[in-house]
Amino acid sequence: MKWNQFRLKTTTEAEDIVSSMLADLGIEGVQIEDKIPLTQSDKEQMFVDILPDILEDDGCAYLTFYLDEDVDKQELLLKVRQELEEMRSYLNVGECTIEESQTEDVDWVNNWKQYFHQFYIDDILVIPSWENVEAKDSDKMVIHIDPGTAFGTGMHETTQLCIRQLKKYVTEDTEILDVGCGSGILGMLALKFGAKHSVGTDLDPCAIDATYENMDNNGISRDQYEVMIGNIIDDKAVQDKVGYEKYDIVAANILADVLVPLTPVIIHQMKKGGIYITSGIIEDKEDVVVKAVKEAGLEVLEVNHQGEWVSVTARKN
């Protein structure tokens, strides 16, 4: 089956209203392309540290939408053009040219699976649900995890840096706090390494379902962990719920710009002698994080690198 694809050229000023108009006509799933720079707030919500250079906003926006072959495209496009003409009286909608092409139908739900396969983090095998453990890996620690709406499969260098440090410092008595837990992979692996209990916090509500699902898939009982939503940096209620001077290890695989304000706060959650494992730090920000860690009164134990990423491990004395 093929789909009819349409690319409508309008303006950044009008893109939201035009998108709404298309939705009112029954056209859903509109893709918007523009050159509007992300705000700092946008970057924080996306957990983005570095971005490719983006040219200045040129005022143009492209809205792409798809119609089933069975839909009367001529009638629908006529309605779209009529609505656009009416908008011209009060809004700069631009050229409003519409390019048409065809695209093959794709199984979007499952097609992405071809890009994610089992892989190793040292002697740990990370495997998705649609693949099987081979006989040669029967003696490996196996983690079952699928890419999902929350960040963290273990494939990224920053996560691997944290995992290696957890393996080094976790004991059977470890209480661990994972700030920005995402999929829950760090807390899950800490428990697999023998930790007693894990608490995770995140800003994204998707982290709760993702953590529960991954923990369940790996046979971890729900009384071994807890996950909560909220900003521990400035939300006293979250800080109180997480607890004070309670954790042997705090892991934070976030971004340097978040680690800097987090560090002087999170030391209050750590026990004396507690280990602070940070990652998500691009090389250019290493000195900034090391400085923040030292200024918070922590002793830097290790600085490790993988690719262009850095992990800083420190201790509360």
C-alpha positions as CSV (number, residue, x, y, z in Angstrom):
1,M,0.0,0.0,0.0
2,K,1.2,3.5,-0.8
3,W,0.5,6.8,0.9
4,N,0.1,10.2,-0.8
5,Q,2.5,12.6,0.8
6,F,2.0,16.4,0.8
7,R,4.5,19.1,1.8
8,L,2.9,22.5,2.4
9,K,5.1,25.6,2.5
10,T,4.0,28.3,4.9
11,T,5.5,30.6,7.4
12,T,6.8,30.1,11.0
13,E,4.3,32.7,12.1
14,A,1.4,30.6,10.7
15,E,2.6,27.0,11.3
16,D,0.7,26.4,14.5
17,I,-2.6,27.8,13.2
18,V,-2.2,26.0,9.9
19,S,-1.5,22.7,11.7
20,S,-4.6,23.2,13.8
21,M,-6.6,23.8,10.6
22,L,-5.3,20.6,9.1
23,A,-6.3,18.7,12.2
24,D,-9.8,20.2,12.1
25,L,-10.1,18.8,8.5
26,G,-9.2,15.3,9.8
27,I,-5.5,15.4,8.9
28,E,-3.4,14.1,11.8
29,G,0.3,13.6,12.5
30,V,1.6,16.7,10.7
31,Q,5.4,16.9,10.6
32,I,6.8,20.5,11.0
33,E,10.1,21.6,9.7
34,D,11.5,25.1,10.5
35,K,14.6,26.9,11.6
36,I,13.3,28.3,14.8
37,P,16.1,28.0,17.4
38,L,15.4,26.0,20.5
39,T,15.1,28.0,23.7
40,Q,17.1,27.1,26.8
41,S,13.9,25.7,28.3
42,D,13.4,23.5,25.2
43,K,16.9,22.1,25.6
44,E,16.5,21.3,29.2
45,Q,13.2,19.5,28.6
46,M,15.0,17.5,25.8
47,F,18.1,16.9,27.9
48,V,20.2,18.2,25.0
49,D,23.7,19.4,25.7
50,I,25.1,19.9,22.2
51,L,23.3,20.5,18.9
52,P,24.4,20.9,15.3
53,D,24.6,24.5,14.1
54,I,21.2,25.7,13.0
55,L,20.8,28.7,10.6
56,E,18.8,31.7,11.7
57,D,15.0,31.5,11.3
58,D,14.2,32.4,7.6
59,G,10.5,32.6,8.3
60,C,9.7,29.5,6.3
61,A,8.0,26.4,7.6
62,Y,7.1,23.1,5.9
63,L,4.2,21.0,7.0
64,T,4.2,17.4,5.8
65,F,1.1,15.2,6.0
66,Y,0.0,11.9,4.6
67,L,-3.3,10.7,3.1
68,D,-4.4,7.1,2.4
69,E,-4.8,6.3,-1.3
70,D,-8.5,5.7,-0.6
71,V,-9.1,9.3,0.5
72,D,-10.4,11.8,-2.0
73,K,-7.3,14.0,-2.0
74,Q,-8.7,16.5,-4.6
75,E,-11.7,17.4,-2.4
76,L,-9.6,17.6,0.8
77,L,-6.8,19.7,-0.8
78,L,-9.5,22.0,-2.2
79,K,-10.7,22.5,1.4
80,V,-7.1,23.1,2.6
81,R,-6.5,25.8,0.0
82,Q,-9.9,27.5,0.7
83,E,-9.0,27.7,4.4
84,L,-5.5,29.0,3.6
85,E,-7.0,31.7,1.4
86,E,-9.4,32.8,4.2
87,M,-6.4,33.0,6.6
88,R,-4.6,35.5,4.3
89,S,-7.0,38.2,5.4
90,Y,-5.5,38.2,8.9
91,L,-2.3,36.1,8.8
92,N,0.8,35.9,6.8
93,V,0.5,32.3,5.5
94,G,3.2,32.7,2.8
95,E,3.3,30.9,-0.5
96,C,1.1,28.0,0.5
97,T,2.5,25.8,-2.3
98,I,1.8,22.1,-1.9
99,E,4.2,19.5,-3.3
100,E,2.8,16.0,-3.8
101,S,4.6,12.6,-3.9
102,Q,4.0,9.0,-2.9
103,T,5.7,6.9,-0.2
104,E,5.5,3.2,0.5
105,D,3.7,2.0,3.6
106,V,6.0,1.1,6.5
107,D,5.4,-0.9,9.6
108,W,6.4,2.0,11.8
109,V,5.7,0.1,15.0
110,N,8.2,-2.6,14.4
111,N,10.5,-1.3,11.6
112,W,12.9,0.4,14.1
113,K,13.7,-3.0,15.6
114,Q,16.2,-3.6,12.8
115,Y,18.5,-0.9,14.3
116,F,18.7,-2.3,17.9
117,H,20.4,-5.6,18.6
118,Q,22.0,-7.2,21.6
119,F,25.3,-5.9,22.6
120,Y,27.9,-6.1,25.4
121,I,28.9,-3.7,28.1
122,D,32.2,-5.5,29.1
123,D,30.8,-8.9,30.4
124,I,27.2,-7.8,30.5
125,L,24.9,-8.8,27.7
126,V,22.1,-6.3,26.9
127,I,19.4,-7.9,24.8
128,P,16.0,-6.7,23.5
129,S,12.8,-8.8,23.9
130,W,12.7,-9.9,20.3
131,E,16.1,-11.6,20.4
132,N,17.3,-14.8,22.1
133,V,20.3,-15.5,24.4
134,E,22.7,-17.7,22.6
135,A,24.3,-20.8,24.3
136,K,27.7,-19.1,24.3
137,D,26.3,-16.3,26.5
138,S,24.8,-18.6,29.1
139,D,27.4,-17.6,31.7
140,K,27.0,-13.8,31.1
141,M,24.9,-11.4,33.2
142,V,22.0,-10.8,30.9
143,I,19.9,-7.6,31.0
144,H,16.6,-7.6,29.1
145,I,15.7,-4.1,27.9
146,D,13.9,-2.5,25.0
147,P,14.4,1.0,23.7
148,G,11.4,3.0,24.8
149,T,10.1,6.5,25.6
150,A,12.5,7.0,28.5
151,F,16.3,7.4,27.9
152,G,18.7,4.6,28.7
153,T,19.4,1.2,27.0
154,G,23.1,1.1,28.1
155,M,24.3,1.7,24.5
156,H,25.4,5.2,25.1
157,E,28.9,5.9,26.3
158,T,27.7,8.0,29.3
159,T,25.6,5.1,30.6
160,Q,28.4,2.6,30.2
161,L,30.7,4.9,32.1
162,C,28.2,4.9,35.0
163,I,27.7,1.2,34.9
164,R,31.4,0.4,35.2
165,Q,31.6,2.7,38.3
166,L,28.6,1.1,39.8
167,K,30.1,-2.3,39.4
168,K,33.2,-1.1,41.2
169,Y,31.5,0.5,44.2
170,V,28.2,-1.4,44.8
171,T,28.1,-3.7,47.8
172,E,25.3,-5.8,49.4
173,D,24.5,-2.9,51.7
174,T,24.3,-0.3,49.1
175,E,21.3,2.2,49.0
176,I,21.5,3.9,45.7
177,L,19.8,7.0,44.4
178,D,19.6,7.5,40.6
179,V,18.9,11.1,39.6
180,G,17.4,11.3,36.2
181,C,16.7,7.6,36.1
182,G,15.1,7.4,32.7
183,S,14.5,3.7,31.9
184,G,15.8,2.7,35.4
185,I,18.8,0.9,33.9
186,L,21.4,2.2,36.5
187,G,19.2,1.3,39.5
188,M,18.4,-2.1,37.9
189,L,22.0,-2.9,37.3
190,A,23.0,-1.8,40.8
191,L,20.5,-4.2,42.2
192,K,21.8,-6.9,39.9
193,F,25.3,-6.2,41.2
194,G,23.9,-6.8,44.7
195,A,22.7,-3.5,46.0
196,K,20.0,-3.6,48.7
197,H,17.6,-0.9,47.4
198,S,17.3,1.7,44.7
199,V,15.4,5.0,44.4
200,G,15.1,6.8,41.1
201,T,13.9,10.3,40.3
202,D,13.1,11.9,36.9
203,L,11.3,14.8,35.4
204,D,9.6,12.7,32.7
205,P,6.5,10.8,33.8
206,C,7.4,8.1,31.2
207,A,10.2,7.1,33.5
208,I,7.8,5.4,35.9
209,D,6.3,2.9,33.5
210,A,9.7,2.4,31.8
211,T,11.4,1.6,35.1
212,Y,8.6,-0.8,36.2
213,E,8.6,-2.6,32.9
214,N,12.4,-3.0,32.8
215,M,12.6,-4.1,36.4
216,D,9.8,-6.6,35.9
217,N,11.4,-8.0,32.8
218,N,14.6,-8.6,34.7
219,G,13.0,-10.4,37.6
220,I,13.4,-7.6,40.2
221,S,10.8,-7.4,42.9
222,R,9.0,-4.0,43.3
223,D,9.9,-3.9,47.0
224,Q,13.6,-3.5,46.0
225,Y,13.1,-0.1,44.3
226,E,11.1,3.1,44.1
227,V,10.7,5.7,41.3
228,M,9.3,9.2,41.6
229,I,8.7,12.2,39.4
230,G,10.0,15.6,40.4
231,N,12.9,18.0,40.3
232,I,15.1,17.2,43.3
233,I,17.2,20.3,42.7
234,D,14.6,22.8,43.8
235,D,11.6,20.8,45.0
236,K,11.7,20.4,48.8
237,A,8.9,17.9,48.8
238,V,10.9,15.6,46.5
239,Q,14.1,16.1,48.6
240,D,12.1,15.1,51.7
241,K,10.6,12.1,50.1
242,V,14.0,10.9,48.8
243,G,15.4,11.4,52.2
244,Y,18.6,12.8,53.8
245,E,22.0,11.3,54.5
246,K,20.6,8.0,53.3
247,Y,22.5,6.9,50.2
248,D,25.8,5.0,49.8
249,I,25.8,5.9,46.1
250,V,24.2,8.7,44.1
251,A,24.3,8.3,40.3
252,A,23.5,11.2,38.0
253,N,23.9,10.5,34.3
254,I,22.5,13.9,33.1
255,L,24.2,16.9,31.7
256,A,26.9,19.2,32.9
257,D,24.5,22.2,33.1
258,V,22.2,20.1,35.4
259,L,25.0,18.5,37.4
260,V,26.4,21.9,38.5
261,P,23.2,23.0,40.4
262,L,22.5,19.4,41.4
263,T,25.8,18.7,43.2
264,P,25.5,21.1,46.2
265,V,22.0,19.9,46.8
266,I,22.5,16.2,46.4
267,I,25.3,16.0,49.0
268,H,22.6,16.2,51.7
269,Q,21.1,12.9,50.5
270,M,24.4,11.2,50.7
271,K,25.9,9.3,53.7
272,K,29.3,10.2,55.0
273,G,31.7,8.3,52.8
274,G,29.0,8.1,50.1
275,I,30.1,7.8,46.4
276,Y,28.8,10.3,43.8
277,I,29.0,9.0,40.2
278,T,28.3,11.5,37.5
279,S,28.2,11.2,33.7
280,G,26.6,12.8,30.7
281,I,29.5,15.3,30.6
282,I,30.8,16.4,27.2
283,E,34.6,16.8,27.3
284,D,34.4,20.6,27.1
285,K,32.4,20.7,30.3
286,E,34.8,18.4,32.4
287,D,36.5,21.2,34.3
288,V,33.1,22.8,35.1
289,V,31.8,19.7,36.7
290,V,35.0,18.9,38.5
291,K,35.0,22.4,39.9
292,A,31.4,22.1,41.1
293,V,32.1,18.8,42.8
294,K,35.1,20.2,44.6
295,E,33.2,23.3,45.7
296,A,30.5,21.1,47.2
297,G,33.2,19.7,49.5
298,L,33.5,16.3,47.7
299,E,36.8,14.5,47.0
300,V,37.3,13.6,43.4
301,L,38.3,10.0,43.1
302,E,38.3,9.3,39.4
303,V,37.8,11.0,36.1
304,N,37.1,8.5,33.3
305,H,36.6,9.1,29.5
306,Q,34.9,7.2,26.7
307,G,34.7,8.7,23.3
308,E,34.0,12.4,23.9
309,W,32.2,11.8,27.2
310,V,33.4,12.1,30.8
311,S,32.4,10.5,34.1
312,V,33.5,12.1,37.4
313,T,33.4,10.0,40.6
314,A,33.7,11.6,44.0
315,R,33.3,10.8,47.7
316,K,31.7,12.7,50.6
317,N,34.2,12.8,53.5
